[in-house]
Amino acid sequence: MSLRILFFLLFSINGFYTYSQCEECTVTIDGNNAPSGTIFNGSKICIIGNRTNAINFNNRNNISICIADGASWNGQANSLSALNQIDNYGTISVSNDYNGDWTLNNYGTLNFSTNINSSRSVNNFNTMNVPGSIIVNFNLFSEGELNIVGSATFNSGSNVSIIGEMNVAGSLANNSTINLAGTISVGGAMTNNGNGRIEALDANQCNSVSVVGSFGSDGVITGNNLDFNNTGTALVVNKMPGGNANPKLEGGASVGTCSSSDCLEIVEVIDLGNLLRYYIFRCDGILNVDSPVIEDEYEEEILSVTALIVAGGGGGGLGLSAGGGGAGGIIEIEDLPVSAGINYPVKVGKGGVGSSSASLQGRNGNNSSLVGNSALGGGGGGSSSEKSKVGRQGGSGGGGAYDDEGNGGNVNGPANQVSRGGGNAGRRGNSNVRAGGGGGGAGTAGGMGQTSTGFVPGNGGNGISIEFADPISPTTLINAFGGGGGATARNSGGQTRKSEGGKLVDYILGGSGNDSGNGANGIQFTGSGGGAGSARGGSGSNGIVIVLVTYRILPVDFLYFNGELNENESKSKIILNWATAKEWESSHFEVMRSYDNVSTWQKIGEVKAAGFSDQIENYQFEDKDNFNFYKMAYYQLKQVDIDLSFHQSKIIGVQLPSSLEKNSTWAVYPNPTERQSANLILKDRDNFEGGSIMATLVNPLGNTQSFYAETVKELSELFNQTLQQSAKGMYVLHLVWGKNEQQIKILKK
């Protein structure tokens, strides 16, 4: 296996990168041993072993505690007058509230058996388990996995952000605002009270709420008018809530599930006699490589499997001298060790959320992975405060912020790995002339904030293209990945500036900075960083995983055979095209046709064959028959050799125009349609007096699916559901009502 790593970082915790752990300790405690040092007010106590005994803090105040990676503490504290902060990189169990206005940052495993009371904050970046029930009265931020065995109550005045997964086995009562960028699963009942609000935080994913028990809402449930992957919404609930809310759902929120139907797109390209089959994953899925085809028409064999793994980009920082988010890591793998017919999990990293507070950097993007290879999420951009000015490390580093000590995030790794850091921030002396750095891109590092003359925020680092993705049509996939996010800047007079996100040539990938609002998001499915913003950082874009399987087509016979209806002239005609990869003693092709079935074949023409050829030979035949009385025309080729032996091609079907289509009682909008809903519209109400309507949808292969309805609304819903579940191509919808009928052609792209 040949592995080319473009961006990689060794130190990660579920996509959150830590650039400092238990450092600057004034007291160290190794397991159950006595503390090495005296605990004073303001001490920082570092636990480096497995502590099962209580710790005596001697009535000290303003205490900070750090549990090292691999260490643990049972959380028992005696005589602790006031706790300031806990940073957990190992395992901690908290069963009682502590005195003081404290913050608990969890980067490891947190077992939490108490409530979050006033002036207490819990920030979970990995795994948080609540073995019982919990009441939240202040701040709960979870960017990872939150599991609650009992019930949960979020009271008014609390701040709750769920970026990842929250699983509540019992009931959930919400009187607060839940900012959601992930999933909420409730095993019992859920009540969103009058003060309650559930809102989608970003459009990088399908955010969802699933409730097993009763579901009521007197408050707000909104998708914030965000649109994930052209679905029209960024928030779905599994059922319509009851209650007094009006409307029940708003801002694009809808009833449904997060479907994986759009996660995988398969694209096939013929190139120099080879079949290139691309598996494009835009969210998590399963890779199952198709076995080579061996049929009468042709044979295939697998030549190679190549993969591109792009992680999610980092979120942009917040403020007027903030840094852009870094691009997600990119790994290109040649000779991926996979076998046909076996399932391989694919993980596509989501983009990091942009900062919503000057005291927080943008969030790192999440990892993407396939067959043991992980690309690491991009680093979050720094924000305009002393506490959060440093850009985070990641697949590519986030841009620095605030002043000349606001360094861009770095990449730590072996010397043979290529890596791009975020740009450093700049500040002119001790003045308020400050400029943030751009997020690192896949192609170049993030630009530095310049303040020596003027105040110029750094641009996001540029992206790259991948050679093996070149054959994919740009309407399907833009071959551009990994742009860094742009930054912001200000001067002493209150003037502000912004910079662009990273590009590939003239195509902007990273989110641009915004000095008068929210930073722009990275271009979706490119692993690009979000731009810095004065009101909020832009989100990094989701990553992508692309697998290319190259099949050699063995020249047994037909390379392809297809037909297309041409209606550009006064009389319709069908153009048949086919090709052979090799011919030996071939005489001619007989063109056979059958209308509306595959049993009444008629020879309609001959085309002379090449005879002897080791090259690809292309052929064409035009059928100019009168098609007005038929729905489908089926064709088959009969290749006749010099010795009069023959064999036949596959059968293809072509949908035909109908004089009935000229009627205008019904119409489909939009047509052509892509991923959006297609609606069946009654145009001429005078020609429809009500009653049953029968509809038949004919697919490109001539297969049919029928359904009935009593109302126009019901008919439109059934038609849309059927079409959404169908593959791309030209369809014919045949409608019958009363003594009337009509056909409509629909192109699904």
Buried (B, 14 or more C-beta within 10 A) or exposed (E): EEEEBBBBBEEBBBBBBBBEBBEEBBBBBBBEEEBEBEBEEEBBBBBBBBBEEBBEBBEBBBBBBBBBBEBBBBBBBEEBBBBBBBBBBBBBBBEEEBBBBBBBBBBBBBBBBBBBEEEBBBBBBBBBBBBEBBBBBBBBBBBBBBBBBBBBBBBEEBBBBBBBBBBBBBBBBBBBBBBBBBBBBBBBBBBBBBBBBBBBBBBBBBBBBBBBEBBBBBBBBBBBBBEBBEBBBBBBBBEEBEBEBEEBBBBBBBEBEBEBEBBBBEBEBBEEBBBBBBBBBBBBBEBBBBEBEEEEBBBBEBEBBBBBBBBBBBBBBBBBBBBBBBBBBBBBBBEBEBEEEEEBEBBBBBBBBBBBBBEBBBBBBBBBBBBEBBBBBBBBBBBBBEEBBBBBBBBBBBBBBBBBEBBBBBBEBEEEBBBBBBBBBBBBEEEBBBBBBBBBBBBBBBBBBBBEEEBBBBBBBBBBBBEBBEBBEEEEBBBBBBBBBBBBBBBEEEEBBBBBBBBBEEBBBBBBBBBEEBBBBBBBBBBBBBBBBBBBBBBBBBBBBBBBBBBBBBBBBBBBBEBEBEEEEEEBBBBBEBBBBBBEEBBBBBBBBBBBEEEEBEEBEBBEBBBEBEEBBEBEBEBEBEBEEBBBBBBBBBBBBEEEEBBBBBBBBBBBBBEBEEBEBBBBEEBEBEEEBBBBEBEEEEBBEEEEBBBBBBBBEBEEBEBEBEEBEEBBBBBBEBBBEBEEEBBBBBBBBEEBBBBBBBEBE
